[in-house]
């Protein structure tokens, strides 16, 4: 998540500045062919080009709207995980009790249930960050290199050591119970459910309270499934890919449609077409990029929702519910990016 209130010129150029070079080169080629070579036949009427531009703008706007919906739904899912996690911590802390067992044993049970839930949070986050075949880092050649560089320098690559050795030992002490599972997050919740059933048998947990806690676990499955739906089902390719193709068609036609219009301004008018055509083309490119990089909110890029920060917030809340005082620090933004 980008946390800076406004973009800097440097940030804009890091995101889309490299597209200016080929736009300038293309506009320059058309201007040279028209003005110096004398190929006036390459110009086309502006009206059909403007109609294509208007249609593309509507189409890209639709795509961006759908991409934003995916991002916002992902954020709502993780907001629900925050609320359910706090409910889980409070209910575990207040429900797990029995006078026949020592305080140390009850404390151990509570700690195990809460630590395992924290392990679920970080495990689920890692699962969501595994690239799918349609995400940018899975593309071919130059496109994958750009995405990988952005992921490393302005995404999850800046937030590698978020769990220290003590945290690893605490939360993943029983990792062997789920490390071979195809879906580790699912198995962790299953283990939580089994522990609740065992606590009810030992009369540490009343049956009604077990059902209340099981409801919370069912909520976690619901949140997990909704997030996995976004991760595993892309924005339909007919919308995502055709938007890119339509943009390419419009940018190809753009200088051919405006070169004759600028030529009406005089001999220097053709050369004025280069900066103005570049600006118009670049705006369309940036609109396409915004939707393209927003459609996958679990990709590990700077445009993702801040899953790591949310996990740390939940972790701190749950540890305080347990009465612990040695708390980890909240995740801070790095280079104006919060993950």
Secondary structure, DSSP 8 states (H G I E B T S, - for coil): -B--SS--HHHHHHHHTTHHHHHHHHHHHHHHHHHTS--GGG---HHHHHHHHHHHHHHHHHHHHHHHHHHHHHHHHHHHHHHHHHHHHHHHHHH---TTS-HHHHHHHHHHHHHHHHHHHHHHHHHHTS--TTSGGGS-HHHHHHHHHHHHHHSGGG----S-HHHHHHHTTTGGGTTT-SSHHHHHHHHHHHHHHHHHHTTSS-HHHHHHHHHHHHHHHHHHHHHHHHHHS-S-HHHHHHHHHHHHHHHHHHHHHHHHHHHTT-TTHHHHHHHHHHHHHHHHHHHHHHHHHHS-TTSSSTTS--HHHHHHHHHHHHHHHTT----------BTTB--
